[in-house]
Amino acid sequence: MARLVGPDESSRLSYTLPSDNRLGTAAGLPAVVYADEAATTLADILTYPGGLPVEDSELEVGASSLLPLFQFPDGADVVYVSVNGGPVSPVYARRNRPLPVYLVAVGESIQTAIDAAAAGGGGIVYLANGTHTLTAGLTMKTGVTLTGTGSENVVLRLGNGVNQSVITSEGFSTLTGTQPVDPDLTASGPSGWAIRGVEIVGNKANQSGTSWGVRVFGYGYVMDDVRIRDCLSGGMYTEFAHSGPYNPTPTGVEAEFTNLRIHHNDGHGWHMRGPNDSHAISCMIWENTGYGLWAQTISGGCSANGFNMFNVHTYGSGHDWGMIFDAAVMASNCQAEGAGVGGGNVWIRYADCSWIGGAIYDINPAGGNALGLRLGDAATNTYAVRARVQTQFLGWTGADAAHAAVDFARSSNCWIDGRVHLTTATGTAIAGTPDPTDVVALAVSGSGGMTSATALQKSIFKQRGVTTFDVGVNSQGFRLANQTTDYFNLNTNATPPRFELPGGVQWRMYSGAYTGEKLRIDGSNGHIEAISTTVPAVAALAGVGTSPPAPAVDSNSNDMRGLISFGTGTATATGQAVKVTFAQAFSRPPTVMLIAKNAAAAALQPYLGAVTATDFNINLAVAPTASQAAGTYFVAYMVMG
């Protein structure tokens, strides 16, 4: 099929400008052409005229903001163009939909450009490099992308005494804090907007009223390469009411936050109250005076449930808590470290949260007693439910249980699996008591990991609240325990190392699938009991004569020990009298002992005959009296494999 040529000669404006042209020109900007709307595949375009391949599918916007003519991919009449890394817009061979770009020089009105772009159905507000000082806060609107060349190059700085947030979404004051579940999106706030490549500076020393860096109510937006610092009330506040049983965006992600840096703000770094099902990727939050990141869901209102974090890092002693999860948050390969005195690094106070990979660090800020991970809140009786944590707790120090890697305050059905590295002898791995429904596996290492006498410093494995495997107290090898009662202990600190079974505890062994108890060791009296119910079979042999009564095995007998009784028929003789066949064969012939249990049996001088892995014989040195009733003679046996 022949390739079409476009854009249409009569309307090749890829970008339009305000009528007075005060905001500059798009001339010379690079335009990349894609084959798909998601901008994942470069378009196979050719020059026009000439028909040569266009390297990297990149064109240059002309001096009059026109895209040059080019040949579309074979069989296609539409491509998707992004100018200078901006939003992707369709460009057609036979017609062209203009996409406005408003270039704002330092000193010109950014809000005027935002309003013009929104009024035209959306567009790009492109900020020139430098510091743009704001005499009023900016209002973001639907369909507008506010972009600079990078957060190191473009600064939005709040002027002295403005006392407003630097950027606020349209309708924020009437929508936030009031909206219930909104399945029809009748009060959703602006959507389809973006902020890219800018630094937001709140100039907090010269503000006296509420002034955040960014405050948003809405969904379907993107923030990328944005730095937020020096704000009086907080770094960023985002909120959206849960939208019911479906996701309102075509991509399934209600908001995307990438490469954010939020630091040195008063208040919280990021108070995240929605939208739910959002992503935060490669973000850093540090040295804010409140919480670093606070994700929160309020029943019937705002929702941060389904918030996914990848490579998010909070740090700094200024934070009271690095991260608090009051919503169902999923964190992958994240880090939290060095939270301030009286707080900690990660606090989970909701259901179905996860923290997989990454690390939770302690740098002992200001010599305080910060926690690594706290589950639940004892003060409000709030539980962490079904939390899954698999991570490292590194560099742990501190002098008491208030400074612990993991604090079990209120938990239920949680799974905590990780390594605790203690750097001093006073380090504490766990505080509080795991719930019986929790599964905990912590391995402690480091210079302080095995020396402290405190019972809270140990490696521990706890399965379904029943059996605990723990290590570390006074250099013991390991213990099997039920809560605080030892079951079995390998004490490597003893000389020589030894196995120990404390008094009052029984060690029981069962067969496969717990079909029956086989062996019991009693710690209180030292008894070893073979209590298997596998009963051997017995049969009469020639020595007890012709037609003797059937020999019998006592009801308390098993393969390991028991009592056999027998009588005789006619024509008795010395030699083989009774054959005993084990219910379960041994791996090799065992050792067997026989003991006569009454005078009549002793007179026959019973002795052990042939022994195999499956049976043994009771022989008689003296021929028994003929025609004796069953139970006349009694012989006990003991077997050791």
Secondary structure, 3 states (H helix, E strand, C coil): CCCCEECCCCCCECCCCCCCCCCCCCCCCEEEEECCCCCCCECCCEECCCCCECHHHEEECCCCCECCCEECCCCCCEEEEEECCCCEEEEECCCCCCCCEEEECCCCCHHHHHHHHHHCCCEEEEECCEEEEECCCEEECCCEEEECCCCCCEEEEECCCCCCCCEEECCHHHHCCCCCCCCCCCCCCCCCCEEEEEEEECCHHHCCCCCEEEEEECCCEEEEEEEEECCCCEEEEEECECCCCCCCCCCCCCEEEECCEEECCCCCCEEEECCCCCEEECCEEECCCCEEEEEECCCCCECCCCEEEECCEEECCCCCEEEEEECCEEEECCEEECCCCCCEEEEECCECCEEEEEEEECCCHHHCCCEEEEECECCCCECEECCEEEEEEEEECCCCCCCEEEEECCEECCEEEEEEEECCCCCEEEEECCCCCCEEEEEEECCCCCCCCCCCCCEEEEECCCEEEEECHHHCCEEEEECCEEEEEEECCCCCCEEECCCCCEEEEECHHHCCEEEEEECCCCCEEECCCCCCEEEECHHHCECCCCCEECCCCCCCEEEEEECCCECCCCEEEEEEECCCCCCCCCEEEEEECCHHHHHCCEEEEEECCCEEEEEECCCCCCCCCCCCEEEEEEEEC
